[in-house]
Amino acid sequence: MIDVEAAFQAQRRAKRTATLTGGALLLACMLVSAWVAEAWPSSLIAGAPRVGDYLSKLIPDLRPHVLFADTKTEGSLGYWMYRIDIWLWLLFETSQIAALATLLGTLGALVLCFPAASNLAPNRAVYWAFRRFLELFRCVPDIVYALILVWTFGVGPLAGILAIALHTTGALGKLFAEAAENADMRPWEGLRAVGANWPECVRFAIVPQVLPNILSYVLLRFETNVRGATVIGFVGAGGIGQELYSVISFNYYQEIGAIIVLIVVAVSLIDLLSERLRTRAISGEQGT
Amino acid sequence: MIDLAALFGLSRRQLAARGLVGLAFIAWLVTLCIWFEITPTRLGRGIDGLFVILRMMIPPSPGAQWHDILQGLAESVAMAFFGTVVAACIAFPLGFFGSRNVIVNGLAHFSIRRVFDGFRGVDQLVWALAFVRAVGLGPLAGVMAIIAAEVFVLAKQFAEAIENADPRQPEAIVATGGTRLAVVRFGLLPQVLPVLLAQTLYAFESSTRSAAILGVVGAGGIGLQIAERIKVRYWNEVSFIILLILVTVAAIDFLSARVRRRLIGEASPR
């Protein structure tokens, strides 16, 4: 009995020491990072009221008794959203940028993913090269691509589309490659045995297996890209971001609030739609 | 004439439907190309320019301002770390409020989760730009942006992890007469804590990536260095910084995977 008690106490002590060491390490890291990032508690506390002040200015000035009056009346919904036609059009443009970029990125990923799957690559060198290639695409954020592409393709949606597409190629390529690695290899061997070449094997043995997975990844990526496309305009690459950037820069508080509300609503709607499609894509493919 | 319908094993009606979908798709593409002025000449000129830039990016060179680059990088990592830890601390209680097995009221649960979703729709860069206007240029705005963006992402992930917890342990606490707080503390927390820690580490990894670009809008970190060098077209320094970021992100992923394994064993929550 004594032994059990002693062992329990010893284990408890060891656990407590580990927790304390971990806590001390975390605290040290926090102090160092606070020092480097200039985020001292004092500056955070000093900044908090200014942030609160800023955010409270974004709350629209709506008055209940004139809520549904025309756009000329101060305090009505129409007055708050006085540029809603332009904003909705820009949001539509943003969604189309995201859609086209997702499409292009998917095509790129489909080309690059199969040699980057360890079970399909003809040899290790090809596998390694394609993996690194995808990493290079994936690890550079789309906004950095946009900064560069705005130089060569000019200001406008085209640079944004290509920037998001490049990043998407890397992100989806990795996911597709992993999906292909989990595929059943027996159809592949069967096709190999009847003399199919590499592209034919990929097309008829692997693609049908991974298609539901790919579809759901693409839709998920589309949701991410819609969010990305809302800010790609910050660097001049099209969509609602350009408008948002200018209203934030000029401190047009009411407009900032209005645009952010519209973005949140649009993003949630697209998420809902894409979630529907995703469940249908997965269950539909499994049904057949 | 080959009978297309028979060839694909489809009825004529299905074939017509597929043809229509294909036509609509092509029409959509053409419309977008006209709308966004995507022309072959423009594409060609852009790609030519891109190759010029790529050639100028090789070989990567740190330039004369080693100090600024390293400081920016350290700032980015520190912003990500500090922001993620603070966000996790705020998201921790929010996660419990957002999970169905703690807040049993359906309407309350639904509305709390919709609030998380709504704020998640606001991109980190939007927060950063707003905070730069509120507290001025510098890493403090970036830290606040990371906190604001990560809180809602983590709160949602935490809530989902808590909902996926095994209900038998909380039930046992209820059966022995534990209070609501005791149910959370002894029934749920021990189960979900490793998962929450792992998710926080993942959040740190993704914040490191995003902290690298917050500087583009003036919120501190290495992004400012990239944006400045792109503006003055020092392409070889741009490529050097990008490579440096890639190495840093890879190192942080490696470290965080090690820590995760130490903390929660081999079982990965994702």
Interface residues (C-beta under 8 A of the other chain):
Chain A: L26 C29 M30 V32 S33 A34 W35 V36 A37 E38 A39 S43 L44 G47 R50 V51 D53 Y54 L55 E93 Q96 I97 L100 E135 L136 C139 V140 P141 I143 V144 L147 I148 L149 W151 T152 F153 G154 G156 P157 L158 I161 L162 R227 G228 T230 V231 F234 V235 G238 L244 Y245 I248 S249 N251 I256 I260 I263 V264 V267 S268 D271
Chain B: L29 L32 W35 F36 E37 I38 R42 L43 R45 G46 I47 D48 G49 L50 V52 I53 A74 E75 V77 A78 M79 F81 F82 V85 D117 G118 F119 G121 V122 D123 L125 V126 L129 A130 F131 R133 A134 V135 G138 P139 L140 G142 V143 M144 R209 S210 A212 I213 V216 V217 G220 I226 A227 I230 R233 V238 I242 I245 L246 V249
